[in-house]
Structures are given as C-alpha cells and as structure tokens.
Amino acid sequence: MEEFYEQILKMAGLEDTPDNRLEVDAALDYANHYCKTSFTLEDAPAGFKKAIAVLLQSAEQTPNVQSESVAGEISVTYSNEANATAKSYLKPYRRAVFL
C-alpha cells in the first residue's frame, strides 16, 4: 500500500503528505467510478495509476484553464474538459454497462 502512494505521488511530482494521500484516494475513487471498475491500491494497472497521477496534477492547477497569454492584454482560454488527459489514460479500463 505504501508503494502505491509513493508511485502515484512520484509520477505526479508531489510530496508524500497526508493531504496528498487523501487526494490520491479521491482520485482513485473518481477513476473507479468513471471506469465502472473496482481497482484497489494493490491491483491497479500502470495506466490506471498514471491517470490518477494526472488527476492529481490537474487538481493543483486553475480549473479549466487551457492557456494564458499576456501580449498587451490578458487572454485566457478555458477548456470544457478539465480531465481530458486523465480520461484518455482511463479509456482502456472503462467498462460498458448495459441496462
């Protein structure tokens, strides 16, 4: 279990703190809900872990800001999909649910 947190936080470039571990747990829950899977700390595949790291990195940034520039005036471009990169890593693990 310790190794899981260390791997994720290293990939995200974050320090190993209780707050960051809580963020890892939240990102794991989000990823499992999004993919309709139930990976645990012990059996999560590498791509799934990478998606969790990307989610952690995006949590540190201003929400939905895609780009910013200052050239005479401030220009900010917003993205409709803040987690697009993470979702691209999660796509192979996503399961279809038929009702």
Helices and strands as residue ranges (DSSP letters): H 2-12, H 18-35, H 46-59, E 65-70, E 74-78, H 84-90, G 91-93
